[in-house]
Structures are given as C-alpha cells and as structure tokens.
C-alpha cells in the first residue's frame, strides 16, 4: 500500500514524463507540415514523393512497435525512452543535413528519408517507453488514466507543432527549423537523466511477438476501427466542405480536437473507475453517430457537430482498450503488448488516407465518413463480444 507521499511523488513523476513527451514530440510534429513544403518547393519533387517522405516515418513506427516493446520489457522503460529521444535527435539532424543547399535534390531526398526512418523508430521507443514507465510508476490499476494523459501530450504537440513548424520555416528556413527540432529532445534527455527508471520485469516466459498479438488482436481491431474516423476527418473533411462550397472548412480538426481534449480532461479516470469495455461501448456509439452526421450533413454546421461528436467518441477508446490489454498480459510482457496494440492504431492512420482516397475519387468526399461510421459499428460489435465473453468467464 502506497503512502500519501509516495502517491504524490508518483503523480509528479507521471506529469514530468508527460511534459517530457510533449516537448520531445514537437520534434515529430514540426516536420509534418514542413516536409511536404520542402520536398515540393525546395527539391521540386512531386506530391507523391512528399507523401512518401511523411508516410515512411509512420511505416517505420508500425514495423518497430514490437522491437520497442521488447527493449522496454527486457532493459527497462527508461532505456527505451533514452534511445528513442536519441533517435529523434539523429533523425532531425539528418533532415537538417538534407536542407543544406550544397546537396543535390536526389541526395537531399535520400538523407531526408533516412532521417524520417530514424524518427519513426524513435517514436516507437519513446511512445511505448513512456507509457510503460508511467504505468510502472503509478501502478497498472491506473493504466487507463496514464494512457489518457499521455495522449493529451501527444495531440497537444501535434496541434502546436504543425503551425509552429510552418512559421519557423517561413522565417529561418527548413534546415534551421530542423535544427530547432533536434534541440527539443535534448531537453527531454536532460530532464529524465536524473529520474529513477523502472527495473526490467524479470522472470516468466517471453513468448513470440505474434503470440502476444494473438491475445490482444481484438482490442487492437477496436482501436484500428476508431482510428479510421479520425483519419477521415484529417484527410477529407476540408475537401468535403470545398466540394459543397461550404465555409469554415479548416474548423473540422478544431471541432474534433475540442471534443477529444474535453473528454480526456473530464473523463480521464473513467476506464479505471468503471472498466474499459463500458467506456469503449459508449465511445464507439458516439463516434459512429458523428461519422454518419458528417456523411449525411446537409449543411456545414451539422458536419462540424459530427466532427465534434467524433472527437468525443474517439477520445477514450485507446485508453479504455489499453487498460484491458494491460490486464491481459503478464508484467514482463507489458511493453510488447502496448507496442503491438499501438501498431493497430498506426495502421489505421497509415492506410485510411490512400484507401479512402481511392473510394472518394469514385464516390465523392462524403464516402470516407460512411466508411468511418461503419468501422465504428464494427468496433462496437467486437467490444460487445468482448464484454459478453468477459461476463461468461466471470460466471464460470
């Protein structure tokens, strides 16, 4: 049983880790807006090459989640975070070198791609490591709240990093902007250096990554299904408005973000209080309503309400399912499980854009939101099945 002083110390450490993640994650967020501009305007390459430069970092993250989780489990979460932050710095420095005028466009693009791959690997290590470190600090019974708080830091960094990157790039250029991005993780390294890390979880078998995925795939499917709604808003909401000649197309992500952050702040403890399954059931129902509203919206205000409801619904699904995943696995497998679980959401973000884009080119820009609504219903069905199985197991 923790004393009051120990609980306060644990909470302070969790907030410190969250602050470190926010500052360091700006290194990921700043290039999201600046890399496409750099590739198309400075290197004079096409939009497809710009999209590859952005998307390849997400591919790197997806493919290395299991590796990141294994490092966290075997060597400790702090080691994973330190390595990840170091890779952030290395990736940003590669982008800085790419931006130097002495390089020809082909060489510059190749160095940029290397930097993006390093950044993606760093994102795997930092994300998994911070979550595992936070859960180990405050206890697995608070895992839902840990994941919710960490999510706020990530989305806040994304919201700030994009505009900040464009402002910096317009005033000091791409290379200098990447230099600033490289400095930010250094502050994180300095902040966590004196912190006590979590000891690696000892004993017990360590099954293959595919075996762990086999135990959590249903929970991963749920977060993949909810991620389609967010990705649809990010990729097609503004285009839907332009297609209909509506104003305020840029407020879609604002409405989504307002709903998302509101629920995270007010209901961050809900999965730990009532369980992840009930929270996910209500959340997916709300997200589905939001997506169907956008799909069928006769005017802009209805579509914006749909984006807000989608944010309300998406907000707690990852923490709710993450809490259930933490309960399913032994402590020595927690990092691997979190890594594999996170990869399902990465997959939704990475695939929704191109696949829904093909659909939108044939059926119009409302079609991706119909898919988002159907995906939310599919996720709801899986959660209901999980809840039924849980009740049956409790009765046996």
Buried (B, 14 or more C-beta within 10 A) or exposed (E): EEEEEEEEEBBEBBEBBBBBBBBBBBBBBBBBBBBBBBBBEBBEBEEEBBBBBBBBBBBBBBBBBBBBBBBBBBBBBBBBBBBBBBBBBBBBBBBBBBBEEEBEBEEBBBBBBBBBBBBBBBBBBBBBBBBBBBBBBBEBEBBBBBBBBBBBBBBBBBBBBBEBBBEBBEEEBBBBBBBBBBEBBBBBBEBBEEBEBBEBBEEEEBBEBEEBBEBBBBBBBBBBBBBBBBBBBBBBBBBBBEBBEBEBBEBBBBBBBBBBBBBBEEBBEBBBEEBBBBBBBBBBBBBBBBBBBBBBBEEBEEBBBBBBBBBBBBBBBBBBBBBBBBEBBBBBBBBBBBBBBBBBBBBBBBBBBEBBBEBBEEEBBBBBBBBBBBBBBBBBEBBBEBBEEEEEEEEE
